[in-house]
Amino acid sequence: MAGEVRHTAHIPEWKVKDVEELIEKISKSRVVGVVGVREIPASNLQQMRGSLRGNVEIRMVRNTIARRALEASAPEIRQLANFIEDQTALIFSDSNPFKLNSLLEKGKQPMPIKAGSRAPKDIVVEAGETTFSPGPMVGKLQAAGIPAAIKGGKVVINQKITLAKEGEIVPAKTADILKTMEIFPRNVGLELRAAYEGGLIFKSKDLSIDVDSKIAELCNASATAMSFAVEIGYTTSVTIGPMLQKAQTGARALVLEAAIPVPSMMEFILAKAAANAKAIDKIARGETAPAAAAPAAKEEKEEKKDEGDTAAGLGALFG
């Protein structure tokens, strides 16, 4: 992946050395990523580095050096240079880009929002008691637009209120009161803008996957495929059991309906015939015929049990 770095007189030697070292690191890494580090306090960044050690290596370099190193690397990785802007760092990892993105998302920490920033989501203050003592705090809350009062010796917020909608600029009073109330609307951390692996560049939007919803979709698709396979008689080691149970239930129903003299079914066939005979006798005498042949109930119960066993088997397959 390494490329040629052209030495020129006007470029300091330390910069040339940094670029060369970075090119070598890029060439030896399975995954290379570009992350944004804006508004991450130095102490928090050090903490993140510590928590990611062993999984991710973070290189804080000047944007010009990072860009030169990427542009001098293999052609397929050079596009990462397009994502270098603002406050940036390069990261290196052996985890695939999807795991890497998930790891960085989990490492984000709640932070106070600054005055003049845009709300990343609706900022809501719930109604109820607070931990504040009665006094000037009530006035501060009210000045920030929060309906507060003193009740029973405690500061209480009378109703739920949205202080800022997503995307709105947060005023100074709102930012101050949110910090005082320890409401931190922002999750701050390393923002993965793009990552390279195996000749491909993955943008951040490509790496954000709702794992739970995808698993639910796969389970639903698996259950549908199972039902379809059983219905059309597609034989596999998984479908053969339910298919045989379904065939058995259908065969018993056919034998009973057509009165086929199968030895194991004679009891039920005779019971149904007896019930039908009684029904005809009652009709002949002008009595009301029964709604259904009662002696056949046992056989129907057996069929339902078989169907229930089949359903239970299907349910067990998908947990």
C-alpha positions as CSV (number, residue, x, y, z in Angstrom):
1,M,0.0,0.0,0.0
2,A,3.0,2.3,0.6
3,G,3.7,5.0,-1.9
4,E,6.5,7.3,-2.7
5,V,6.9,10.5,-0.6
6,R,8.7,13.3,-2.5
7,H,11.2,15.2,-0.4
8,T,11.4,18.9,-1.1
9,A,13.5,21.6,0.5
10,H,10.6,23.6,1.9
11,I,9.0,20.7,3.9
12,P,10.6,20.3,7.3
13,E,12.3,16.9,7.9
14,W,10.1,16.1,10.9
15,K,7.0,16.4,8.7
16,V,8.5,14.1,6.1
17,K,9.3,11.5,8.8
18,D,5.8,11.7,10.2
19,V,4.3,11.2,6.8
20,E,6.5,8.2,6.1
21,E,5.7,6.6,9.4
22,L,2.0,7.1,8.8
23,I,2.2,5.5,5.3
24,E,3.9,2.5,6.8
25,K,1.2,2.2,9.5
26,I,-1.5,2.5,6.9
27,S,0.0,-0.2,4.7
28,K,0.2,-2.7,7.6
29,S,-3.3,-2.1,9.0
30,R,-6.4,-4.2,8.2
31,V,-8.8,-1.2,8.9
32,V,-8.0,2.5,8.6
33,G,-10.5,5.0,9.7
34,V,-11.0,8.8,9.8
35,V,-12.7,10.1,12.9
36,G,-13.8,13.6,14.1
37,V,-12.6,14.7,17.5
38,R,-14.2,18.1,17.8
39,E,-15.4,19.1,21.3
40,I,-13.8,16.1,23.0
41,P,-12.0,17.4,26.1
42,A,-8.4,16.2,26.4
43,S,-9.1,14.3,29.6
44,N,-12.0,12.5,27.9
45,L,-9.9,11.7,24.9
46,Q,-7.2,10.1,27.1
47,Q,-9.9,8.1,28.8
48,M,-11.2,6.9,25.5
49,R,-7.8,6.0,24.3
50,G,-7.3,3.9,27.4
51,S,-10.7,2.1,27.0
52,L,-10.0,1.3,23.4
53,R,-6.4,0.1,23.9
54,G,-5.9,-3.3,22.4
55,N,-8.7,-2.8,19.9
56,V,-8.1,0.6,18.4
57,E,-5.0,2.8,17.9
58,I,-5.6,6.6,17.6
59,R,-3.1,8.8,15.8
60,M,-3.5,12.5,16.4
61,V,-1.7,14.3,13.6
62,R,-2.1,17.5,11.6
63,N,-4.7,17.3,8.8
64,T,-2.0,18.1,6.2
65,I,0.2,15.2,7.4
66,A,-2.8,12.8,7.5
67,R,-3.9,13.9,4.0
68,R,-0.4,13.5,2.5
69,A,0.0,10.1,4.0
70,L,-3.3,8.9,2.6
71,E,-2.7,10.4,-0.8
72,A,0.6,8.7,-1.0
73,S,-0.8,5.3,-0.1
74,A,-2.4,2.7,-2.3
75,P,-5.0,4.0,-4.8
76,E,-8.0,2.3,-3.2
77,I,-7.4,4.0,0.1
78,R,-6.7,7.5,-1.1
79,Q,-10.4,8.5,-1.0
80,L,-10.2,8.5,2.8
81,A,-8.3,11.8,2.4
82,N,-11.6,13.4,1.3
83,F,-13.0,12.9,4.8
84,I,-10.2,14.9,6.5
85,E,-11.6,18.2,7.7
86,D,-12.1,20.2,10.9
87,Q,-10.5,18.4,13.9
88,T,-9.5,14.9,12.7
89,A,-7.6,11.8,13.8
90,L,-6.7,8.6,12.1
91,I,-7.5,5.2,13.7
92,F,-6.2,1.7,13.1
93,S,-7.9,-1.5,14.1
94,D,-8.2,-5.2,13.3
95,S,-11.9,-5.1,13.9
96,N,-14.1,-4.9,10.8
97,P,-15.6,-1.4,10.1
98,F,-19.1,-2.4,11.5
99,K,-17.7,-3.6,14.8
100,L,-15.4,-0.6,14.9
101,N,-18.3,1.8,14.5
102,S,-20.3,0.0,17.2
103,L,-17.3,0.1,19.5
104,L,-16.9,3.9,19.0
105,E,-20.6,4.5,19.5
106,K,-20.5,2.6,22.8
107,G,-17.6,4.7,23.9
108,K,-19.4,8.0,23.6
109,Q,-20.1,9.9,26.8
110,P,-22.9,12.3,27.8
111,M,-21.8,15.9,27.8
112,P,-23.4,19.3,28.5
113,I,-24.6,21.3,25.5
114,K,-23.0,24.6,24.8
115,A,-24.8,27.9,24.3
116,G,-25.3,28.5,20.5
117,S,-25.1,24.8,19.6
118,R,-27.9,23.1,17.8
119,A,-30.0,20.6,19.8
120,P,-29.1,17.0,18.7
121,K,-32.6,15.9,19.7
122,D,-35.6,17.3,21.4
123,I,-34.5,18.5,24.9
124,V,-37.2,17.6,27.3
125,V,-37.5,18.3,31.0
126,E,-39.9,16.0,32.9
127,A,-42.4,17.1,35.5
128,G,-41.9,16.2,39.1
129,E,-39.8,16.9,42.2
130,T,-36.2,18.0,41.9
131,T,-33.2,17.7,44.2
132,F,-32.9,21.5,44.5
133,S,-33.5,23.4,47.8
134,P,-36.1,26.2,47.8
135,G,-34.6,29.5,47.0
136,P,-33.1,31.3,44.0
137,M,-33.2,28.1,42.0
138,V,-36.9,28.6,41.4
139,G,-36.3,31.9,39.7
140,K,-33.5,30.5,37.5
141,L,-35.8,27.7,36.4
142,Q,-38.6,30.0,35.6
143,A,-36.2,32.4,33.7
144,A,-35.2,29.5,31.5
145,G,-38.9,28.8,30.7
146,I,-39.3,25.9,33.1
147,P,-42.6,26.0,35.1
148,A,-41.2,25.5,38.6
149,A,-42.7,26.2,42.0
150,I,-42.2,25.3,45.7
151,K,-44.5,22.5,47.0
152,G,-44.1,20.8,50.4
153,G,-40.7,22.4,50.9
154,K,-39.3,21.1,47.6
155,V,-38.7,22.6,44.2
156,V,-41.2,21.0,41.8
157,I,-41.5,21.2,38.0
158,N,-45.2,21.5,37.4
159,Q,-45.4,20.0,33.8
160,K,-43.3,18.3,31.2
161,I,-41.7,20.9,28.8
162,T,-39.6,20.8,25.7
163,L,-36.9,23.4,26.0
164,A,-35.5,23.0,22.5
165,K,-36.6,21.0,19.4
166,E,-34.1,19.0,17.5
167,G,-32.0,21.3,15.3
168,E,-32.8,24.5,17.2
169,I,-30.2,26.8,18.6
170,V,-29.8,26.4,22.4
171,P,-29.8,29.8,24.2
172,A,-27.3,30.6,27.0
173,K,-29.9,30.4,29.7
174,T,-31.1,27.0,28.5
175,A,-27.6,25.7,28.3
176,D,-26.8,26.9,31.8
177,I,-29.9,25.5,33.4
178,L,-29.5,22.1,31.7
179,K,-25.9,21.8,33.0
180,T,-27.1,22.8,36.5
181,M,-29.8,20.1,36.3
182,E,-27.3,17.6,35.0
183,I,-29.2,17.0,31.8
184,F,-26.6,16.2,29.1
185,P,-28.3,16.0,25.7
186,R,-25.1,15.3,23.7
187,N,-23.2,12.0,23.4
188,V,-19.7,13.0,22.6
189,G,-17.0,10.7,21.3
190,L,-15.0,9.7,18.3
191,E,-17.2,10.2,15.2
192,L,-16.3,7.7,12.5
193,R,-16.6,9.5,9.2
194,A,-15.3,6.7,7.0
195,A,-13.3,3.5,7.2
196,Y,-11.2,1.4,4.7
197,E,-11.0,-2.4,4.6
198,G,-10.2,-4.8,1.8
199,G,-10.3,-2.3,-1.0
200,L,-13.6,-0.7,0.1
201,I,-14.4,2.6,1.7
202,F,-17.3,2.5,4.1
203,K,-19.0,5.9,5.0
204,S,-20.5,6.4,8.4
205,K,-24.1,6.1,7.1
206,D,-23.2,2.6,5.7
207,L,-22.0,1.5,9.1
208,S,-25.0,2.4,11.3
209,I,-27.0,-0.8,11.6
210,D,-29.9,-1.5,14.0
211,V,-28.8,-5.0,15.0
212,D,-31.9,-5.9,17.0
213,S,-34.2,-5.0,14.1
214,K,-32.1,-6.9,11.6
215,I,-32.2,-10.0,13.8
216,A,-36.0,-9.7,14.1
217,E,-36.2,-9.4,10.3
218,L,-34.0,-12.5,9.8
219,C,-36.1,-14.5,12.4
220,N,-39.3,-13.5,10.6
221,A,-37.9,-14.4,7.2
222,S,-36.7,-17.8,8.6
223,A,-40.1,-18.6,10.0
224,T,-41.8,-17.7,6.7
225,A,-39.4,-19.8,4.7
226,M,-40.0,-22.7,7.1
227,S,-43.8,-22.5,6.7
228,F,-43.4,-22.2,2.9
229,A,-41.1,-25.2,2.7
230,V,-43.4,-27.4,4.7
231,E,-46.4,-26.2,2.6
232,I,-44.8,-27.1,-0.7
233,G,-43.1,-30.3,0.6
234,Y,-39.5,-29.1,0.3
235,T,-37.6,-31.8,2.2
236,T,-34.7,-30.9,4.5
237,S,-33.4,-32.2,7.8
238,V,-35.3,-29.4,9.5
239,T,-38.6,-29.6,7.6
240,I,-39.0,-33.4,7.4
241,G,-40.5,-33.7,10.9
242,P,-43.2,-31.1,10.5
243,M,-44.0,-32.4,7.0
244,L,-44.5,-35.9,8.2
245,Q,-46.8,-34.7,11.1
246,K,-48.8,-32.6,8.6
247,A,-49.1,-35.6,6.2
248,Q,-50.2,-37.8,9.1
249,T,-52.9,-35.4,10.1
250,G,-54.1,-35.0,6.6
251,A,-54.2,-38.8,6.0
252,R,-56.2,-39.5,9.2
253,A,-58.7,-36.8,8.2
254,L,-59.0,-38.3,4.7
255,V,-59.5,-41.9,6.1
256,L,-62.2,-40.6,8.5
257,E,-64.0,-38.6,5.9
258,A,-64.0,-41.3,3.2
259,A,-64.5,-44.2,5.7
260,I,-61.5,-46.1,4.4
261,P,-61.2,-49.3,6.5
262,V,-57.8,-48.8,8.0
263,P,-57.4,-51.0,11.1
264,S,-56.0,-48.4,13.3
265,M,-58.8,-46.0,12.4
266,M,-61.8,-48.4,12.6
267,E,-62.8,-47.3,16.1
268,F,-63.2,-43.7,14.9
269,I,-64.9,-44.6,11.6
270,L,-67.4,-46.8,13.4
271,A,-68.0,-44.1,16.0
272,K,-68.7,-41.5,13.3
273,A,-71.0,-44.0,11.5
274,A,-72.9,-44.6,14.7
275,A,-73.3,-40.9,15.3
276,N,-74.5,-40.3,11.8
277,A,-77.0,-43.2,12.1
278,K,-78.4,-41.6,15.3
279,A,-78.7,-38.3,13.6
280,I,-80.7,-39.8,10.7
281,D,-82.9,-41.7,13.1
282,K,-83.8,-38.5,14.9
283,I,-84.5,-36.7,11.7
284,A,-86.8,-39.5,10.6
285,R,-88.7,-39.2,13.9
286,G,-88.9,-35.4,13.5
287,E,-86.5,-34.6,16.2
288,T,-83.8,-31.9,16.0
289,A,-80.6,-33.2,14.6
290,P,-77.4,-32.6,16.6
291,A,-75.1,-29.8,15.3
292,A,-72.2,-32.2,14.8
293,A,-71.4,-35.9,15.3
294,A,-70.3,-36.1,18.9
295,P,-68.4,-39.4,18.7
296,A,-66.1,-37.9,16.2
297,A,-64.9,-35.3,18.8
298,K,-62.2,-37.7,20.1
299,E,-60.7,-38.0,16.6
300,E,-60.9,-34.2,16.1
301,K,-59.2,-33.8,19.4
302,E,-56.4,-36.1,18.3
303,E,-56.0,-34.2,15.1
304,K,-55.8,-30.9,16.9
305,K,-53.2,-32.4,19.2
306,D,-51.1,-33.4,16.2
307,E,-51.4,-29.9,14.8
308,G,-50.5,-28.4,18.1
309,D,-47.4,-30.7,18.3
310,T,-46.4,-29.5,14.8
311,A,-46.9,-25.8,15.8
312,A,-44.8,-26.4,18.9
313,G,-42.1,-28.0,16.8
314,L,-42.0,-25.0,14.6
315,G,-41.9,-22.6,17.5
316,A,-39.0,-24.5,19.0
317,L,-37.0,-24.0,15.8
318,F,-37.2,-20.2,16.2
319,G,-37.0,-19.9,20.0
